Amino acid sequence: MAKLIRAAALLIASVVLPSCSPVDALNATVSTDGISVRRNVAFQPGPRGKLDVYRPVEAGRTLPLVVFVYGGSWNSGSKDDYTFAAAPIARAGAVVVVPDYRLVPEVLFPAFLQDNARAIAFARAQAAEWGADPRRIFLVGHSAGGYNVLMLAADPRYLAAVGMDSTALSGVISLAAPADFLPLDDPATIAAFGQATDLAATQPVDFAANPLPPLLLLHGADDRTVYPRNSQAMARMDGAATLKIYPGIGHIGIVTSLAPLFDGRAPVLADIMAFIAGHPAL
């Protein structure tokens, strides 16, 4: 399925927008009409210390705040690539924040978590200005970003360092998150985590005994990059988590299903918004 979706994006790029990359082509299929997009808001110093904010123009009410953390094996990715994910969530009724964060090899574990924590704390402080409710903060992450949001919820050190704790989170939603990936046997995980003196402290499942906010764990059954057993292991450790496995969906397909072009493949957006609606203000 992931190959099919990549092929479809490439087809769009080559036929419809021949000068664009596949992700640019996918983003071009997503309308931002009726959505205010505020780009490059600084939350910390440096070129990767900026975030984008998406908000429905005619919201008419205070909205939940969603911080979307993208993936990319902790060594790649840009907030500029994720209009296809952020705009549909915003259109469905949320203020969506997409931060950049420093990547390997510039930094190693846990610096990318610390960056994400600072972005969340900044977004919380600015929520009212953006028309969002600081008492309704949801973290959403895909792949390495899913790992990041699970770790921020599970290991209290990172949010504590920015004056927060997991009780400030109304919920955490992971898409295809590597939650249980020891031993390190992949170049990307070795590069990001190989220097850690306590490898167990890098795994979300090893913190699942801690009090956690509500979790929604989403995974594609056909994911061969991050196997579904990762989300299944997290769900076993946190018995209150909601786990959904989508048949026929791969690693990329689960996040591109947020785009209207592919939303018929899996109800990822509907499941995210239903989870958010089911968790009112703290």
Number of C-alpha atoms within 10 A of each C-alpha: 18 20 12 12 18 16 13 16 21 20 15 21 20 15 11 12 16 13 11 15 15 20 19 19 22 25 20 17 14 17 14 20 11 14 19 16 20 13 16 18 13 17 20 15 8 10 11 18 19 19 24 20 23 25 27 23 13 9 16 8 10 17 23 26 31 28 27 28 27 30 22 14 19 26 19 14 18 16 21 17 15 22 24 26 22 28 28 21 24 27 20 13 19 27 29 31 28 31 29 26 28 22 20 17 11 9 15 19 18 15 17 22 21 20 20 27 24 23 25 28 19 16 26 22 12 14 22 14 10 19 19 23 20 23 17 22 27 28 26 24 24 26 27 25 28 27 27 30 28 30 25 24 29 24 22 17 15 23 23 13 13 15 10 18 17 20 15 18 22 23 24 28 27 29 27 34 30 28 29 21 18 13 10 14 10 10 10 15 18 13 18 22 18 16 11 14 9 10 13 14 13 21 21 26 24 17 21 21 11 12 14 21 19 21 24 23 25 25 32 27 19 19 22 11 13 21 21 25 17 19 29 21 15 25 21 13 16 19 12 13 20 16 17 19 17 18 14 15 21 25 25 21 25 30 27 24 21 24 23 16 15 17 17 11 17 21 14 22 20 14 15 22 14 11 19 23 12 11 14 12 13 11
